Amino acid sequence: MSSQLENKKSFLLGAGLAVMLAGCAVTPVQPATSGGATSAPVSPGVALPAPVLQDQQPLQVSPPEVSAPVTPVLPPTVPPQVVPPVTPAPAPARVAAPYSSERDGRVLLDRLLPHGIPDRAGWHSDIINAFTHLKLPYSPQNFCAVLAVAEQESSYDPDPVTPNLSAIVWGEIEKRRQKYLIPSLVVDAALAKTSPDGRSYKARINALRTKRQMNALFEDMVRELPFGQTIFEHKNPIRDGGPMQVSVAFAEMHVRGWPYPYSYKNLRDEVFTRRGSVYFGAAIMLQYPMQYSDMVYRFADYNAGRYSSRNAAFQAALGRVVHRKLATDGDLMLYENKMERIPSGAASETQKVLLSIADRLHMSSGEILRDLGQEKLAGFGQTQLYRQVFALADAAAGRQVPREAIPQIVLVSPKITHHLTTEWFARKVDGRYQNCLARGG
């Protein structure tokens, strides 16, 4: 009987604390996931491989049960296929041809990598290895893109410090304690428990300086608490990390379609290493086929998600068609899990507007939803929906409207104390990118 009471007490103390800690970590800025090209990081004629993933199929979204009424098709006032006067897009900046050999790539990277950074040789090795295994061209633009993001996110610190992390964690613990009406004595007793590294959980929270430390702390809680694996699986609140602040979810998705070159025990832990963060950071930013006119759009995608700059331009074009200002956040649908492209079931503003002009698009509801399901894929730019919306927008403007735009997103996180946006991030990284090119690109 005494043993049963003791086990029950341990479970209640542990479960109560872990529920609170699940919400106490810093909410990261998505590179997430989930990752502009210079004038395209890949030079003309150089194929850029992309992972072939099982989930990269258009989403199957069922159209509404009530179909739109059948109406005789009359010649439209503005035919969707009208080709408006085209203003040629600005010519991309001249892109240096990438080096074909790893040896030449090493020489180029050595010229671009800043001197005086911590473990410069280690950075050089991890970047070259990542490019080689991902089959990315050794070009000044590609190298400088990775270096600029690493400098912006961590100043080349392999385990970057998050200011005031302990205070943030304690504040979240107290909010959760009050929300769930858990007595302070329960919290204090659980935090006083000795953790696997020999310190109490309270001492470890007070000493927190990095996301890597917080991730390890939470992993210990999951392993040590009764039934922790069952109750808290997939709920580690640390969602990105490492010197390039890479999404754990992206890493998990990427390895399903492209083999990770290093041996490892825990993929989540790899994201917090320099080699893993550089590898997955380069992959999410450069290993997808999007030819932007300027690298700044790829930096915006790194923060907001792949293809977000293309999709934000699509939203702006749609707004022009319906004479309304629409959100240009780069998300055309709402998701329960954006990285896995699992829709929430609710209709986004963009989706509602598109369905409302189905007749002008000469598309059925089912056809619109079919094409929307590709909005996180390269193929969306070749869909009927994409072409029809831009044809109407170009005709309304009397010129070709932009096909790329930086998403307008406000960044929200407990560690952010100023008004920061995706555009701010992209411009800051672009400044570092230009400085890198000046060093020898």
C-alpha positions in Angstrom: 0.0 0.0 0.0 2.8 2.4 0.9 4.5 1.7 -2.5 1.2 2.4 -4.4 0.7 5.7 -2.6 4.3 6.8 -3.3 3.9 5.9 -7.0 0.6 7.8 -7.3 2.2 10.9 -5.6 5.2 10.8 -8.0 2.8 10.6 -11.0 0.7 13.6 -9.9 3.7 15.8 -9.1 5.4 15.0 -12.3 2.4 15.2 -14.6 1.4 18.6 -13.2 4.8 20.1 -13.8 5.2 18.7 -17.2 1.9 20.0 -18.4 3.1 23.5 -17.4 6.5 23.2 -18.9 5.0 22.1 -22.3 4.0 25.7 -22.8 7.0 27.5 -21.2 9.5 27.5 -24.0 10.2 30.3 -26.3 7.9 30.3 -29.3 10.3 30.3 -32.2 10.3 32.3 -35.3 9.6 29.9 -38.2 12.2 29.4 -40.6 10.3 26.8 -39.3 10.1 24.9 -41.4 9.7 24.7 -42.3 13.4 28.1 -46.1 14.7 34.0 -52.5 17.5 33.3 -54.5 19.9 35.7 -55.6 19.3 36.2 -59.0 18.7 32.6 -58.3 21.2 30.7 -56.2 21.5 28.2 -59.0 23.0 29.4 -62.2 21.2 28.8 -65.4 21.7 25.3 -66.6 22.6 24.0 -63.1 19.8 21.7 -61.8 19.0 22.1 -58.2 17.8 18.8 -56.7 15.0 18.8 -54.2 13.9 16.0 -51.8 11.3 13.7 -53.2 9.0 13.2 -50.3 6.0 11.0 -49.9 3.8 13.8 -48.8 4.6 16.0 -51.8 1.3 15.3 -53.5 -1.4 17.9 -54.0 -3.7 18.1 -51.1 -7.1 16.4 -51.7 -9.5 19.0 -50.5 -13.2 18.1 -51.0 -15.3 20.8 -52.5 -18.5 22.0 -50.9 -21.4 19.6 -51.3 -23.5 22.3 -52.9 -22.1 22.9 -56.3 -22.2 26.2 -58.0 -25.2 26.6 -60.4 -24.5 25.9 -64.0 -24.5 29.0 -66.1 -24.2 29.4 -69.8 -20.6 30.5 -70.6 -20.8 34.0 -72.2 -17.9 35.9 -73.6 -16.4 37.6 -70.5 -15.9 41.3 -70.4 -12.3 40.7 -69.5 -11.3 37.3 -70.8 -9.0 35.6 -68.3 -6.6 34.6 -71.0 -6.1 38.2 -72.2 -2.4 38.9 -72.3 -2.0 42.5 -71.0 0.9 44.8 -71.9 3.9 43.3 -70.2 6.5 45.3 -68.4 9.7 43.2 -68.5 10.9 42.2 -65.0 14.1 43.8 -63.9 17.1 41.8 -65.2 18.6 39.7 -62.4 22.0 40.7 -61.2 24.9 38.9 -62.9 25.4 35.5 -61.2 28.8 34.0 -61.0 29.0 30.5 -62.4 29.3 27.9 -59.6 32.4 25.9 -59.1 32.1 22.3 -60.2 34.7 20.7 -57.9 34.7 20.4 -54.2 38.3 21.6 -54.1 37.4 24.9 -55.9 34.4 25.2 -53.6 36.6 25.0 -50.5 38.9 27.8 -51.8 35.8 30.0 -52.6 34.3 29.4 -49.1 37.6 30.2 -47.4 37.5 33.5 -49.2 34.0 34.3 -48.1 34.0 32.9 -44.5 34.8 35.8 -42.1 38.0 35.6 -40.1 37.9 35.7 -36.4 34.7 33.7 -35.9 34.7 30.8 -33.3 36.1 27.5 -34.8 36.3 28.9 -38.3 37.7 25.5 -39.6 34.7 23.7 -38.1 32.3 26.1 -39.9 34.2 25.6 -43.1 34.0 21.8 -42.9 30.3 21.7 -41.9 29.2 24.0 -44.7 31.2 22.2 -47.4 29.9 18.8 -46.2 26.4 20.1 -46.3 26.6 21.5 -49.8 28.3 18.3 -51.0 25.7 15.9 -49.6 22.8 18.1 -50.6 24.3 18.5 -54.1 24.1 22.3 -53.9 26.3 24.3 -56.4 29.4 25.8 -54.8 28.5 29.4 -55.8 29.2 32.7 -54.0 25.5 33.3 -53.8 24.7 30.0 -52.2 27.6 30.2 -49.7 26.8 33.8 -48.8 23.1 33.0 -48.2 24.0 30.4 -45.6 26.7 32.6 -44.0 24.3 35.6 -43.8 21.6 33.6 -42.1 24.0 32.0 -39.6 25.4 35.5 -38.8 22.0 36.9 -38.3 20.6 34.1 -36.2 23.6 33.3 -34.0 26.7 35.4 -34.9 28.3 32.0 -35.7 27.8 30.8 -32.1 27.1 27.0 -32.4 24.8 27.2 -29.3 23.4 30.7 -29.3 22.3 32.3 -26.1 18.6 33.4 -25.7 18.5 36.4 -23.4 16.4 36.2 -20.3 15.4 32.6 -21.0 15.1 31.7 -17.3 12.8 34.6 -16.6 10.7 33.7 -19.6 10.4 30.1 -18.4 9.5 31.0 -14.9 6.9 33.5 -16.1 5.3 30.8 -18.3 5.4 28.3 -15.4 3.5 30.7 -13.1 0.9 31.4 -15.8 0.3 27.7 -16.3 0.2 27.1 -12.6 -2.6 29.6 -12.2 -4.4 28.5 -15.3 -4.6 24.9 -14.1 -5.1 25.8 -10.4 -2.1 23.8 -9.3 -0.9 24.5 -5.8 2.6 26.2 -5.5 3.7 23.4 -3.1 3.2 20.9 -5.9 5.2 22.9 -8.3 8.0 23.5 -5.8 8.2 19.9 -4.8 8.5 18.7 -8.4 11.1 21.3 -9.3 13.2 20.3 -6.3 13.5 16.8 -7.7 17.0 15.8 -8.8 17.4 15.6 -12.6 19.6 13.2 -14.5 22.5 15.6 -14.7 22.6 15.8 -10.8 21.1 19.2 -10.5 17.5 19.9 -9.5 15.1 21.0 -12.2 14.9 24.4 -10.4 18.6 24.9 -10.6 18.7 23.9 -14.3 15.9 26.4 -15.1 17.8 29.2 -13.3 20.9 28.4 -15.3 19.2 28.2 -18.7 21.0 30.2 -21.4 20.2 28.4 -24.7 17.5 26.5 -26.5 19.7 23.4 -26.6 19.8 23.4 -22.8 16.0 23.8 -22.6 15.5 21.0 -25.1 17.7 18.7 -23.0 15.8 19.7 -19.8 12.4 18.9 -21.4 13.7 15.6 -22.8 14.8 14.6 -19.3 11.3 15.4 -18.0 9.7 13.3 -20.6 12.0 10.3 -19.9 11.8 10.6 -16.1 8.1 11.4 -15.4 5.7 8.4 -15.1 4.2 7.6 -18.5 6.0 10.6 -19.9 6.6 9.1 -23.3 2.9 8.2 -23.7 1.5 11.5 -22.4 3.9 14.1 -23.9 5.1 12.5 -27.1 5.5 15.1 -29.9 4.9 17.9 -27.5 8.4 19.1 -26.8 7.9 22.9 -26.9 11.3 23.6 -28.4 10.6 23.6 -32.1 13.8 25.0 -33.6 17.4 25.5 -32.7 21.1 25.5 -33.6 23.1 28.4 -35.1 20.7 28.7 -38.0 17.5 28.2 -35.9 16.2 25.3 -38.0 12.8 23.7 -37.5 12.8 20.3 -36.0 9.7 19.4 -38.0 11.5 20.3 -41.3 14.4 18.1 -40.4 12.1 15.2 -39.6 10.4 15.7 -43.0 13.6 16.1 -45.0 15.2 12.9 -43.9 12.3 10.9 -45.2 13.2 12.0 -48.8 16.9 12.8 -48.6 19.4 10.7 -46.6 21.1 12.4 -43.7 24.9 11.9 -44.1 25.9 11.7 -40.5 25.3 8.9 -37.9 23.1 10.0 -35.0 21.1 8.7 -32.1 18.3 11.4 -32.0 17.5 13.6 -35.0 16.0 16.3 -32.7 19.4 16.6 -31.0 21.1 16.9 -34.4 19.2 20.1 -35.1 20.9 21.7 -32.1 24.4 20.8 -33.4 26.3 23.1 -35.8 26.6 20.4 -38.5 22.9 19.5 -38.3 21.7 23.1 -38.2 23.9 24.1 -41.2 22.8 21.0 -43.1 19.1 21.5 -42.6 19.4 25.3 -42.8 21.0 25.1 -46.3 18.4 22.5 -47.4 15.4 24.5 -46.4 16.7 27.7 -47.9 18.3 26.5 -51.1 17.1 23.0 -52.0 13.9 23.9 -53.7 13.2 25.1 -57.3 12.1 28.7 -57.0 13.7 31.3 -59.4 13.3 34.6 -57.6 14.7 37.8 -59.1 16.5 38.6 -55.8 17.9 36.6 -52.9 15.9 38.7 -50.4 12.8 36.8 -51.3 14.5 33.5 -50.4 15.5 35.0 -47.0 11.8 35.9 -46.5 10.9 32.3 -47.3 13.4 31.1 -44.8 11.5 33.0 -42.1 7.9 32.5 -43.4 8.1 29.2 -45.2 9.0 28.0 -48.7 7.2 29.7 -51.6 5.8 32.4 -49.2 7.1 35.3 -51.3 5.5 33.8 -54.4 2.2 33.2 -52.6 2.2 36.7 -51.0 2.4 38.2 -54.6 -0.5 35.9 -55.5 -2.6 37.3 -52.6 -1.7 40.9 -53.6 -2.8 40.1 -57.2 -6.1 38.6 -56.0 -6.7 41.7 -53.9 -6.3 43.8 -57.0 -8.8 41.6 -58.9 -11.5 42.0 -56.2 -10.6 45.6 -55.2 -9.8 44.7 -51.6 -6.8 44.7 -49.4 -6.0 41.1 -48.5 -3.5 39.8 -46.0 -0.3 39.0 -47.8 1.2 36.4 -45.4 2.1 33.8 -47.9 -0.4 31.2 -46.5 -3.2 30.6 -49.0 -4.9 28.0 -46.7 -5.2 27.3 -43.0 -3.3 24.4 -41.6 -3.4 22.2 -38.6 0.2 21.2 -39.4 1.7 23.5 -42.0 5.0 21.5 -42.4 3.1 18.3 -43.1 0.4 20.3 -45.2 -2.5 19.0 -43.1 -5.4 21.5 -43.6 -7.4 22.7 -40.6 -10.7 22.3 -42.3 -11.5 26.0 -42.0 -11.5 28.3 -45.0 -8.9 31.0 -45.2 -9.6 34.6 -46.3 -7.8 33.9 -49.6 -9.8 30.7 -50.2 -13.2 32.4 -49.5 -12.4 35.2 -52.0 -11.3 32.8 -54.7 -14.5 30.7 -54.3 -16.5 33.9 -54.5 -15.1 34.7 -58.0 -15.2 31.2 -59.4 -17.3 32.4 -62.3 -14.7 35.0 -63.3 -12.0 32.4 -63.0 -14.0 30.0 -65.1 -13.2 27.3 -62.6 -15.4 25.1 -60.4 -15.1 25.1 -56.6 -13.5 21.7 -56.8 -10.9 22.9 -59.3 -10.0 25.9 -57.2 -9.6 23.8 -54.1 -7.6 21.2 -56.1 -5.1 23.9 -57.2 -5.0 25.6 -53.8 -3.8 22.2 -52.4 -0.5 22.8 -54.2 0.3 26.2 -52.6 3.2 24.8 -50.7 4.7 23.1 -53.8 6.6 24.4 -56.8 3.9 23.2 -59.1 1.4 25.8 -57.8 2.9 28.3 -60.2 1.8 26.2 -63.2 -1.8 25.7 -62.0 -4.8 27.0 -63.8 -5.8 29.0 -60.7 -2.4 30.8 -60.5 -2.5 31.7 -64.2 -6.2 32.9 -64.2 -5.7 35.1 -61.1 -2.6 36.8 -62.6 -4.2 37.1 -66.0 -7.1 39.1 -64.4 -4.7 41.1 -62.2 -2.5 42.0 -65.2 -5.5 43.0 -67.3 -6.9 45.2 -64.4 -3.5 46.9 -63.9 -2.7 47.2 -67.6 0.7 45.8 -66.9 2.4 42.7 -65.4 2.0 42.8 -61.7 4.7 41.5 -59.4 5.1 37.7 -59.1 7.1 38.0 -55.8 6.5 40.0 -52.7 7.9 39.8 -49.1 5.2 38.4 -46.8 3.9 40.9 -44.3 4.1 39.0 -41.1 4.6 40.4 -37.5 7.0 38.1 -35.6 5.6 37.1 -32.2 7.7 35.4 -29.5 8.3 35.9 -25.7 11.9 36.8 -26.5 10.9 39.6 -29.0 10.5 42.9 -27.3 10.3 45.1 -30.4 8.0 45.3 -33.4 9.8 42.9 -35.8 8.5 41.5 -39.1 9.5 39.0 -41.8 10.5 42.0 -44.0 12.8 43.3 -41.2 14.4 39.8 -41.0 14.8 39.5 -44.8 16.3 43.0 -45.1 18.8 42.4 -42.3 19.9 39.1 -43.7 20.2 40.7 -47.2 22.5 43.3 -45.8 24.8 40.7 -44.4 24.6 38.8 -47.7 25.7 41.8 -49.7 28.7 42.3 -47.3 29.6 38.6 -47.8 29.6 39.0 -51.6 31.8 42.0 -51.3 34.4 39.9 -49.4 35.1 37.9 -52.5 31.9 36.8 -54.3 
